[in-house]
Amino acid sequence: MTDPAVLERIATRRSELDGLEEQLAKHLEEVHAERDELAVAEKVPARLSEKVAAAQATTAPVSAQVGGSGAPPVPYRAPGVDKGALPPEYQRILAVVQQAAGPVMTRHVGEALGLDTEVRGALEPLRAKLTKLADRGRLRKLPDGNFTGRL
């Protein structure tokens, strides 16, 4: 049979181990909670930098890729933004329209700029630029397709 002193030692040791197991379980729970907090904390700077990058992307000037080359942007008409902010080609177009006595057709602007207006489709890029200037508030496009300067 077993000695009562040995059984008492076993029971005492088992009690000590049960207490140690509780302490370790509690400590492990704290470790897991802190790891979860760190995981969240790691995501915050990444999300903030994404938001800052997105905000900068919406406010940064954009240059469009057209025909393999970066086309300069055509800014909207606004206080403090003069026509000097336009690319030189757009400045010439704007000058021709503003110097005209009244509304002008795309063909007349093309002739004033020295374009070959007899070639089919040669005026389409110019019409697109005139429309862009109208969309940006620099010119006014009339219902008949002619353009005038803005006051």
C-alpha positions as CSV (number, residue, x, y, z in Angstrom):
1,M,0.0,0.0,0.0
2,T,1.0,3.6,-0.3
3,D,2.4,5.7,2.4
4,P,0.0,8.5,3.5
5,A,3.0,11.0,3.4
6,V,3.6,10.2,-0.2
7,L,0.0,10.7,-1.1
8,E,0.0,14.1,0.8
9,R,3.1,15.2,-1.2
10,I,1.4,14.2,-4.4
11,A,-1.7,16.2,-3.5
12,T,0.3,19.2,-2.5
13,R,2.3,19.1,-5.7
14,R,-0.8,18.7,-7.8
15,S,-2.3,21.7,-6.0
16,E,0.8,23.8,-6.7
17,L,0.7,22.7,-10.4
18,D,-3.0,23.6,-10.6
19,G,-2.2,27.1,-9.3
20,L,0.7,27.5,-11.7
21,E,-1.5,26.3,-14.6
22,E,-4.1,29.0,-13.6
23,Q,-1.4,31.7,-13.5
24,L,0.0,30.6,-16.9
25,A,-3.4,30.5,-18.4
26,K,-4.1,34.0,-17.2
27,H,-0.8,35.2,-18.4
28,L,-1.3,33.6,-21.8
29,E,-4.7,35.3,-22.1
30,E,-3.0,38.7,-21.4
31,V,-0.4,37.9,-24.0
32,H,-3.1,37.1,-26.6
33,A,-5.0,40.3,-25.8
34,E,-1.8,42.4,-26.2
35,R,-1.0,40.6,-29.5
36,D,-4.5,41.5,-30.8
37,E,-4.0,45.1,-29.8
38,L,-0.7,45.2,-31.6
39,A,-2.2,43.8,-34.7
40,V,-4.8,46.5,-34.7
41,A,-2.1,49.1,-33.9
42,E,-0.1,48.0,-37.0
43,K,-3.1,48.5,-39.3
44,V,-3.7,52.1,-38.1
45,P,-0.6,53.7,-39.7
46,A,-1.1,51.8,-42.9
47,R,-4.7,52.9,-43.2
48,L,-3.8,56.5,-42.3
49,S,-1.1,56.5,-45.0
50,E,-3.5,55.1,-47.5
51,K,-6.0,57.9,-46.7
52,V,-3.3,60.6,-46.9
53,A,-2.2,59.2,-50.3
54,A,-5.8,59.1,-51.6
55,A,-6.3,62.7,-50.4
56,Q,-3.1,63.8,-52.1
57,A,-4.0,62.0,-55.3
58,T,-7.3,63.9,-55.5
59,T,-5.7,67.2,-55.0
60,A,-2.5,66.7,-56.9
61,P,-2.3,67.9,-60.5
62,V,-2.8,65.1,-62.9
63,S,-1.2,64.8,-66.3
64,A,-3.0,62.6,-68.8
65,Q,-1.3,60.1,-71.0
66,V,-2.2,60.8,-74.6
67,G,-0.5,59.3,-77.6
68,G,2.4,58.0,-75.6
69,S,3.4,61.4,-74.1
70,G,2.3,63.1,-70.9
71,A,-0.1,65.9,-71.9
72,P,0.0,68.9,-69.7
73,P,-3.2,69.5,-67.7
74,V,-5.8,72.2,-68.7
75,P,-6.8,73.9,-65.5
76,Y,-10.3,75.1,-64.8
77,R,-11.0,78.8,-64.9
78,A,-10.8,80.1,-61.3
79,P,-9.8,83.3,-59.5
80,G,-6.0,83.5,-59.5
81,V,-5.6,81.1,-62.4
82,D,-4.8,83.1,-65.5
83,K,-4.5,81.9,-69.1
84,G,-0.7,81.7,-68.6
85,A,-1.4,78.4,-66.7
86,L,-2.6,76.9,-69.9
87,P,-0.3,74.9,-72.2
88,P,1.0,77.1,-75.1
89,E,-1.2,75.4,-77.7
90,Y,-4.3,76.2,-75.7
91,Q,-3.2,79.8,-75.2
92,R,-3.0,80.3,-78.9
93,I,-6.5,78.8,-79.4
94,L,-7.9,81.0,-76.7
95,A,-6.3,84.1,-78.2
96,V,-7.8,83.4,-81.6
97,V,-11.3,83.0,-80.2
98,Q,-11.0,86.1,-78.0
99,Q,-9.7,88.2,-80.9
100,A,-12.7,87.3,-83.1
101,A,-15.5,89.8,-83.5
102,G,-18.1,87.3,-82.6
103,P,-18.7,83.5,-82.4
104,V,-16.3,81.5,-84.4
105,M,-16.4,78.1,-86.0
106,T,-13.8,75.5,-85.5
107,R,-12.8,75.8,-89.1
108,H,-12.0,79.5,-88.7
109,V,-9.9,78.9,-85.6
110,G,-8.0,76.2,-87.6
111,E,-7.4,78.6,-90.4
112,A,-6.1,81.3,-88.1
113,L,-3.7,78.7,-86.5
114,G,-2.5,77.7,-89.9
115,L,-4.0,74.2,-90.0
116,D,-4.9,72.4,-93.2
117,T,-8.7,72.6,-92.9
118,E,-9.3,70.8,-96.1
119,V,-8.1,67.5,-94.8
120,R,-10.9,65.4,-93.5
121,G,-10.7,64.9,-89.7
122,A,-7.9,67.5,-89.3
123,L,-10.2,69.7,-87.2
124,E,-11.4,67.0,-84.8
125,P,-8.4,67.4,-82.4
126,L,-8.9,71.2,-82.5
127,R,-12.7,70.8,-81.8
128,A,-11.8,68.6,-78.8
129,K,-9.5,71.3,-77.5
130,L,-12.1,74.0,-78.0
131,T,-14.6,71.8,-76.2
132,K,-12.2,71.2,-73.3
133,L,-11.6,74.9,-73.0
134,A,-15.4,75.4,-72.8
135,D,-15.7,72.6,-70.3
136,R,-13.0,74.2,-68.1
137,G,-14.9,77.5,-68.2
138,R,-12.4,79.3,-70.5
139,L,-14.8,79.5,-73.5
140,R,-18.5,79.3,-74.1
141,K,-19.8,76.7,-76.6
142,L,-23.0,77.9,-78.3
143,P,-25.8,75.5,-79.3
144,D,-24.8,75.8,-83.0
145,G,-21.3,74.5,-82.2
146,N,-19.6,77.9,-82.4
147,F,-17.4,79.2,-79.6
148,T,-17.0,82.6,-78.0
149,G,-14.8,84.0,-75.3
150,R,-16.0,84.4,-71.7
151,L,-16.1,87.8,-70.2
